[in-house]
Amino acid sequence: MTSVVLVGTLDTKGVEYGWLREGLLRAGIEVVVVDTGVMGEPRVPADVPRTEVARAAGADLAELRAVADRGAAVTTMARGAEATLLRLHAEGRLHAVLAIGGSGGTSIATRAMRALPLGVPKVMVSSMASGDVTPYVGSSDITMMYSVVDIAGLNTVSEPILANAVAAAAGMAMAHERAGRELRRPARLGSGSRPLVAASMAGVTTTGVDAARERLTELGYEVLVFHVSGTGGRTLEALAGQGVFAGVLDLTLSEIADDLCGGILTAGPDRLTAAGRAGVPQVVSLGALDMVKFGPLDSLPERARYRRVRVHNPSITVVRTTEAECAELGRRVAAKLRTATGPTEVCVPLQGLSTLGAPGGPYHDPVADRALFSALREGLRGSAAAVHDYDTHINDPAFGRAAADRLHAVIRAERAAA
């Protein structure tokens, strides 16, 4: 039977969770209620009581209550909720998860949701959903609904919003149970299921990446393209680390430039590490390392105003990386790739790294590009990573196809050796 898990604090939100439970039961959905409260007494019964949730985190509920540290309690119960939801999912008792809450309840529930596979429906109704939800959603597929009013009782505003959440969770759960759509471990070529490959792309590398994507599709892969917007890179890294991909075609690394130079679309210091750490075959290029992305033109930092500046769109201003920055980027990329445990190859487009950096473009700077290439080669000297030069720019379709062929070759070689 289709089952929705409700996870939340039944001491502070018990009445509301009871209302959600009744709505799901009326829809013909089985309900599993998980209590993550600590201090007050639960106002409705739980199928998984708080003592069990605390125990799943390796903690004792009585001790948590005695310490009375809200921050520690939230962290512990979030860890326990994560373990509990993973167990329920493994037992086939979770086809969707629904939660409601303020900052604390949202933090607990979304940590547990993020641990579930992509494709498992996750609905979070939160008073925090109208702001920056990055800490809650991360790189997962959580659906955030703004509660409009605080979740403190049922009223003419909260009831229709919660009713929509019930309907959404019920519908998603039924569809999910029928389809069973979750990202799984990569298939083998020829197995009847297309292996997944990740590719990174920005607007300034689209033509080259599209050519690579089309070639990989011809070769029998399903290609997932990630926009290098910070979140896109973090998502690619998270999935690569989970072993979802048969290979990674990481042609666009602008998030690393943003991380070095203070741009707004950084994916953090761990970008370009997960595939190598997991032993996933990867082919890497240097797309869009010729630029750093800042916000609107009037928000440009003083240090960047006297460099080569171009308005990409009203929200994004790009600044050309300098020769010194390019050399440091080459060193950083090489240091990341040296640690890779799986097959790694680098494709270098000698004539430019983006539409702006191609010959005749405003960011075409062979001196800065050579500093990048030289530092990269020096950093990879003696490593297992192979470097291949192409006398073209990154958006030449021939370059994209060649990079795709190299990824196909290393995937096949790696699987033949397994």
Salt bridges, closest charged atoms under 4 A:
GLU22 OE2 - ARG21 NH1 3.35
ASP35 OD2 - ARG50 NE 2.79
GLU41 OE2 - ARG65 NH2 3.17
GLU52 OE2 - ARG87 NH2 3.11
GLU82 OE1 - ARG111 NE 2.79
GLU91 OE2 - ARG87 NH1 3.31
GLU91 OE1 - ARG93 NH1 3.38
ASP141 OD1 - LYS122 NZ 2.51
GLU177 OE2 - HIS95 NE2 3.97
GLU182 OE2 - HIS89 NE2 3.02
GLU182 OE2 - HIS176 NE2 3.18
ASP210 OD1 - ARG213 NH2 3.24
GLU218 OE1 - ARG215 NH1 3.10
GLU237 OE2 - ARG271 NH1 2.99
ASP250 OD2 - ARG271 NH1 2.74
GLU255 OE1 - ARG271 NE 2.70
GLU302 OE1 - ARG305 NE 3.76
GLU325 OE1 - ARG307 NH2 2.71
GLU328 OE1 - ARG331 NE 3.09
GLU328 OE2 - ARG332 NE 3.06
GLU345 OE1 - HIS388 NE2 2.71
GLU345 OE1 - ARG406 NH1 3.59
ASP365 OD2 - ARG308 NH2 2.64
ASP369 OD1 - ARG320 NH2 2.93
GLU378 OE1 - ARG381 NH2 2.69
ASP389 OD2 - ARG377 NH2 2.85
ASP405 OD1 - ARG215 NE 2.72
